[in-house]
Amino acid sequence: MSETQTPLGRPFDVSQRYVRLREHRADGFVAFDFSIGDPRICVELVMREADYRAFCHTHEVEHLSGEDGVALDAEELKWRYGLPGISQ
């Protein structure tokens, strides 16, 4: 991974917005991660379903796949524990 690429192999681009869906809750809210430029650096947000859809449309987000999420989780574990894939 070069200095200008994210761990998903994408170039770092501050105009790019990412959403990683976490949960559609039974109470009508959606929990998700939102990031700009690099999907590793995100904020956790919770919005009503309609607001979530409008937010994604307004920011023209790229929805991360389940595989992308697994790759991001492995990267986080590597930084937290020193090796990818360690869960303790």
C-alpha positions in Angstrom: 0.0 0.0 0.0 1.5 3.3 -1.0 1.2 6.5 1.0 -1.6 7.8 -1.2 -3.7 4.6 -1.1 -6.2 3.4 1.4 -6.0 -0.2 2.7 -8.7 -1.2 0.2 -6.3 -0.3 -2.6 -8.2 2.9 -3.5 -6.4 6.2 -4.0 -6.8 8.7 -1.1 -9.2 11.3 -2.4 -10.8 13.9 -0.1 -13.8 14.2 -2.5 -14.7 10.5 -2.0 -17.3 9.7 0.7 -17.8 6.2 2.1 -20.5 4.6 4.1 -20.3 1.2 5.9 -23.7 0.0 7.0 -23.7 -1.4 10.5 -27.3 -2.1 11.3 -30.9 -1.5 10.2 -32.5 -1.3 13.7 -36.1 -2.4 14.5 -37.0 1.1 15.6 -36.5 2.5 12.1 -33.0 3.9 12.6 -29.8 3.0 10.6 -26.4 2.8 12.3 -23.5 3.3 9.9 -19.9 4.6 9.6 -19.2 7.6 7.5 -15.7 8.6 6.2 -14.1 11.0 3.8 -11.1 10.1 1.8 -10.0 7.0 3.8 -12.6 4.5 5.1 -10.4 3.7 8.1 -11.0 7.1 9.6 -14.8 7.3 10.2 -17.5 8.6 12.5 -20.3 6.5 13.7 -23.7 7.9 12.9 -27.3 6.9 13.6 -30.2 8.3 11.6 -33.8 7.6 10.7 -34.0 5.5 7.5 -35.3 8.4 5.3 -32.6 10.7 6.6 -29.9 8.1 6.0 -31.0 7.7 2.4 -31.0 11.5 1.9 -27.6 11.8 3.6 -26.1 9.1 1.3 -27.6 10.8 -1.8 -26.5 14.3 -0.8 -22.9 13.2 -0.2 -22.8 10.8 -3.2 -21.3 8.1 -1.0 -19.7 4.8 -2.0 -21.3 2.0 0.0 -18.6 -0.4 1.2 -19.2 -4.1 0.6 -19.0 -6.8 3.3 -15.6 -7.8 1.9 -14.4 -4.2 2.3 -15.6 -4.3 5.9 -13.6 -7.5 6.6 -10.5 -5.9 5.1 -11.0 -2.8 7.3 -11.5 -4.9 10.4 -8.3 -6.8 9.7 -6.4 -3.6 9.2 -7.7 -2.3 12.6 -6.6 -5.5 14.3 -3.2 -5.2 12.8 -2.8 -1.7 14.3 -4.3 -2.7 17.6 -2.5 -6.0 18.2 0.5 -5.8 15.8 -0.7 -8.7 13.6 -3.7 -9.0 11.2 -6.4 -11.4 12.3 -5.7 -11.5 16.1 -8.9 -11.0 18.0 -7.7 -11.1 21.6 
